[in-house]
């Protein structure tokens, strides 16, 4: 429980805050309780959608220096809560409505329905960008030639082999998937989808390239810190990509930006707590296939996001399916551990 104390405290404060926000806008106790319930549901959805994010965070964090690890868990948390859950939605509306961020904030506070309409209008681009980035994350993992432990060998052995033989195969596959999906969209949406997807793909290549460049140093000590800085950047963009779908999808539940921010931020705090627990308990070492499950779940989430413009799947289904994959990988890890003990 020590890992989740701060998250539970923030949850209590956040739910109280959501009650007062609901009471302010609705003018009744019922409206306040409704807002509290919505914030709670959003928190649950965020945790279910981001459980695999916590595992991937732990994978990267264990390679970072203590200084940069602390920075991610502090600065990164501020960016996750205020940057992605408040500023990002405001910037979308700023861009879509050609208004200033302050005017977007005023619109969110005074005309939540108009604000939500603009946010949902950007859903296609958001889904394409975030889906393409997450697809690259998953493909890069499975097409890694150095990957020698396989959870599902019939899938992972061939992909690892192809990764060693075909340069940048994950980029080619991502482009092919974007091209195929765009064929199912109307002409006016198809171009927007491809442009946003390309932007997500390019963003991944740039972030990955910066990380590789920072690792290429002659001074070993500086190299460690530079590499950690690159990992920090990678994790921030990764968290943003996970947040895209949740932030936009939340407007299907409520149009109140402040309740959305509270609910999703509660989820973000629990993801942080899970990340710390995974690192300190060395869960990824003890449960060999947990990491594999996370990347399968990321690949599934990416495809759901990319197909969302013409085939919407409810957020609870997305979260549940990812959870099933991760739980299955956990059980397979336990089975592997039992076999090792028997030998």
C-alpha positions in Angstrom: 0.0 0.0 0.0 3.0 2.4 0.5 3.2 2.9 -3.3 -0.5 4.0 -3.5 -0.8 6.3 -0.5 -0.3 9.5 -2.5 -2.7 8.3 -5.2 -5.5 7.5 -2.7 -5.0 11.0 -1.1 -5.2 12.6 -4.5 -8.2 10.5 -5.4 -10.1 11.7 -2.3 -9.2 15.4 -2.9 -10.0 15.0 -6.6 -13.4 13.5 -6.0 -14.3 16.2 -3.5 -13.2 18.8 -6.0 -15.3 17.2 -8.8 -18.3 17.3 -6.5 -17.9 21.1 -6.1 -17.3 21.6 -9.8 -20.5 19.7 -10.6 -22.4 21.6 -7.9 -21.2 24.9 -9.3 -22.3 24.1 -12.8 -25.5 22.2 -11.9 -26.6 24.1 -8.8 -27.7 21.0 -6.9 -26.4 18.2 -4.7 -27.5 15.7 -7.4 -25.3 17.5 -10.0 -22.4 17.4 -7.6 -22.8 13.7 -6.9 -23.2 13.0 -10.7 -19.9 14.9 -11.4 -18.2 12.9 -8.6 -19.4 9.6 -10.1 -18.3 10.6 -13.6 -14.8 11.6 -12.4 -14.5 8.2 -10.7 -15.5 6.3 -13.9 -13.0 8.4 -15.9 -10.3 7.4 -13.4 -11.1 3.7 -13.7 -11.0 4.0 -17.5 -7.7 5.8 -17.5 -6.1 3.2 -15.2 -7.4 0.3 -17.4 -6.2 2.0 -20.6 -2.8 2.9 -19.2 -1.8 -0.2 -17.2 0.4 -1.3 -20.1 1.8 2.2 -20.1 3.0 1.7 -16.5 4.8 -1.5 -17.5 6.6 0.1 -20.4 7.5 3.1 -18.2 9.1 0.6 -15.8 11.0 -1.1 -18.6 12.6 2.3 -19.5 12.9 3.6 -16.0 15.1 0.8 -14.8 17.7 1.8 -17.4 17.7 5.5 -16.3 19.9 7.2 -13.8 18.4 7.9 -10.3 18.4 11.6 -11.1 16.5 11.3 -14.4 14.2 8.7 -12.8 13.2 11.2 -10.1 12.7 13.9 -12.7 10.3 11.7 -14.7 8.3 10.8 -11.6 8.1 14.5 -10.6 8.4 16.7 -13.7 6.8 14.0 -15.8 3.8 13.8 -13.4 3.2 17.6 -13.7 3.4 17.3 -17.5 1.0 14.3 -17.4 -1.6 16.0 -15.1 -1.5 19.6 -16.3 0.1 19.3 -19.7 -1.9 16.4 -21.2 -5.1 16.7 -19.2 -5.6 20.5 -19.3 -3.2 22.3 -21.7 -3.4 19.7 -24.5 -7.3 19.9 -24.9 -7.0 23.7 -24.8 -4.4 23.7 -27.6 -6.6 21.5 -29.7 -9.5 24.0 -29.4 -7.1 26.9 -29.9 -6.0 25.4 -33.2 -9.5 24.3 -34.3 -11.3 27.5 -33.5 -8.4 29.9 -34.1 -8.7 31.5 -30.7 -6.2 32.1 -27.9 -5.6 29.5 -25.2 -7.3 31.9 -22.7 -10.4 32.2 -24.9 -10.4 28.4 -25.2 -10.3 28.1 -21.4 -13.1 30.6 -21.1 -15.1 28.6 -23.6 -14.5 25.4 -21.6 -15.8 27.2 -18.5 -18.8 29.0 -20.0 -19.8 27.0 -23.1 -18.8 23.4 -22.4 -21.0 22.0 -25.2 -19.4 24.3 -27.9 -15.9 23.4 -26.5 -16.7 19.7 -26.6 -17.9 19.9 -30.2 -14.5 21.4 -31.2 -12.6 18.8 -29.3 -14.5 15.9 -30.9 -14.0 17.5 -34.3 -10.3 16.9 -33.9 -10.8 13.2 -33.0 -9.7 11.9 -36.3 -6.3 13.6 -36.3 -5.7 12.8 -32.6 -6.5 9.1 -33.1 -4.3 8.9 -36.2 -1.4 10.6 -34.6 -1.5 8.7 -31.3 -2.3 5.4 -33.0 0.6 5.7 -35.4 3.1 6.5 -32.6 1.9 3.6 -30.5 2.0 1.3 -33.5 5.6 2.1 -34.0 6.3 1.5 -30.3 4.8 -2.0 -30.6 6.4 -2.9 -33.9 9.8 -1.7 -32.8 9.7 -4.1 -29.9 8.7 -7.2 -31.9 11.0 -6.5 -34.8 14.0 -6.1 -32.5 16.7 -8.5 -33.7 18.2 -8.6 -30.2 15.0 -9.9 -28.6 15.7 -13.6 -27.7 12.9 -14.3 -25.2 9.5 -15.0 -26.8 6.1 -15.4 -25.3 4.3 -16.5 -28.5 7.2 -17.9 -30.6 5.1 -18.5 -33.7 4.6 -14.7 -33.9 7.7 -13.3 -32.3 10.5 -15.5 -33.8 9.6 -14.6 -37.4 9.3 -10.9 -36.5 12.6 -10.8 -34.7 14.2 -12.6 -37.7 12.7 -10.1 -40.2 13.9 -7.3 -38.0 17.5 -8.5 -38.4 17.1 -8.8 -42.2 14.9 -5.9 -43.3 16.0 -2.4 -42.2 13.2 -0.1 -40.8 10.5 -2.8 -41.5 8.3 -1.3 -38.8 8.2 2.0 -40.6 7.2 0.3 -43.9 4.5 -1.7 -42.1 3.1 1.4 -40.4 2.9 3.3 -43.7 1.1 0.3 -45.3 -1.4 0.1 -42.4 -2.1 3.9 -42.7 -2.6 3.6 -46.4 -5.0 0.6 -46.1 -7.1 2.2 -43.3 -7.4 5.5 -45.2 -9.1 3.7 -48.0 -12.1 3.1 -45.7 -12.6 6.8 -45.1 -14.3 9.5 -47.2 -11.9 11.5 -49.4 -12.0 14.6 -47.2 -11.1 12.6 -44.1 -8.6 10.3 -45.7 -6.0 13.0 -46.3 -6.4 14.4 -42.8 -6.0 10.9 -41.4 -2.8 10.1 -43.4 -1.2 13.5 -42.6 -1.8 13.1 -38.8 -0.6 9.4 -38.9 2.5 10.5 -40.8 3.1 13.1 -38.1 2.9 10.5 -35.4 5.2 8.2 -37.3 7.8 11.0 -37.9 7.5 12.0 -34.2 8.5 8.5 -33.2 11.4 8.4 -35.6 12.7 11.8 -34.3 12.3 10.9 -30.6 13.9 7.5 -31.2 16.7 9.1 -33.2 17.4 11.7 -30.5 17.6 8.9 -28.0 20.1 7.0 -30.1 22.1 10.2 -30.7 22.3 11.0 -27.0 23.6 7.5 -26.4 26.5 8.0 -28.8 29.0 9.7 -26.6 32.7 9.2 -25.9 32.4 10.1 -22.2 30.8 7.1 -20.5 29.4 9.1 -17.5 28.0 11.8 -19.8 26.6 9.1 -22.0 24.6 7.6 -19.2 23.0 11.0 -18.4 22.4 11.8 -22.0 20.8 8.4 -22.6 18.5 9.0 -19.6 17.5 12.4 -21.0 16.6 10.7 -24.3 14.5 8.1 -22.4 12.8 10.9 -20.5 11.8 12.5 -23.8 10.6 9.1 -25.1 8.5 8.4 -22.1 6.8 11.9 -22.2 5.8 11.4 -25.8 4.7 7.9 -25.1 2.5 9.1 -22.2 1.1 11.7 -24.5 0.1 9.1 -27.1 -1.6 7.0 -24.4 -3.4 10.1 -23.2 -4.8 11.2 -26.6 -7.6 8.6 -26.8 -8.5 8.9 -23.2 -8.7 12.7 -23.3 -10.8 12.9 -26.4 -12.9 9.9 -25.5 -13.8 11.4 -22.2 -15.8 14.1 -23.9 -18.2 11.3 -24.9 -19.0 11.0 -21.2 -19.0 14.6 -20.1 -18.4 18.0 -21.7 -16.9 19.5 -18.6 -13.1 20.0 -19.1 -12.4 20.3 -15.3 -14.2 17.1 -14.4 -12.3 15.3 -17.2 -9.0 16.7 -15.9 -9.7 15.5 -12.4 -10.8 12.0 -13.4 -8.0 11.4 -15.8 -5.4 12.9 -13.4 -6.5 10.4 -10.7 -5.8 7.7 -13.2 -2.4 9.2 -14.0 -1.4 9.2 -10.3 -2.2 5.5 -10.1 -0.2 4.8 -13.2 2.7 6.5 -11.6 2.3 4.4 -8.4 2.2 1.2 -10.5 5.3 2.3 -12.4 7.3 2.8 -9.1 6.0 -0.5 -7.7 7.1 -2.4 -10.9 10.6 -0.9 -10.8 11.2 -1.4 -7.1 9.7 -4.8 -6.9 11.6 -5.8 -10.1 8.3 -7.2 -11.4 9.6 -7.4 -15.0 12.5 -9.6 -13.9 10.3 -11.9 -11.9 7.5 -12.1 -14.5 9.3 -12.7 -17.8 6.3 -12.3 -20.1 4.7 -9.2 -18.5 6.6 -6.9 -20.8 5.5 -8.9 -23.8 1.9 -8.6 -22.8 2.2 -4.8 -22.4 3.5 -4.4 -26.0 0.8 -6.7 -27.4 -1.7 -4.5 -25.5 -0.1 -1.4 -27.0 -0.3 -2.9 -30.5 -4.0 -3.6 -29.9 -4.6 -0.1 -28.6 -2.8 1.4 -31.6 -5.0 -0.5 -34.1 -8.2 0.4 -32.2 -7.2 4.1 -32.3 -6.4 3.9 -36.0 -9.6 2.2 -36.9 -11.7 4.5 -34.6 -12.7 7.0 -37.3 -14.9 4.3 -39.0 -15.2 1.6 -36.3 -15.7 3.0 -32.8 -15.0 0.6 -30.0 -16.1 1.7 -26.5 -13.2 2.7 -24.1 -14.2 0.0 -21.6 -13.8 -2.7 -24.2 -10.4 -1.3 -25.1 -9.3 -1.2 -21.4 -10.7 -4.7 -20.7 -9.1 -6.3 -23.8 -5.7 -4.8 -22.8 -6.2 -6.0 -19.3 -7.0 -9.5 -20.4 -3.7 -9.7 -22.5 -1.6 -8.4 -19.5 -3.2 -10.8 -17.0 -2.7 -13.7 -19.5 1.0 -12.8 -19.8 1.3 -12.6 -16.0 -0.2 -16.1 -15.7 2.1 -17.5 -18.4 5.0 -15.9 -16.4 3.9 -17.7 -13.3 3.8 -21.0 -15.3 7.3 -20.4 -16.6 8.6 -19.7 -13.0 7.0 -23.0 -11.8 8.7 -24.9 -14.5 12.1 -23.4 -13.6 11.6 -24.3 -10.0 10.8 -27.9 -10.9 14.1 -28.1 -12.8 
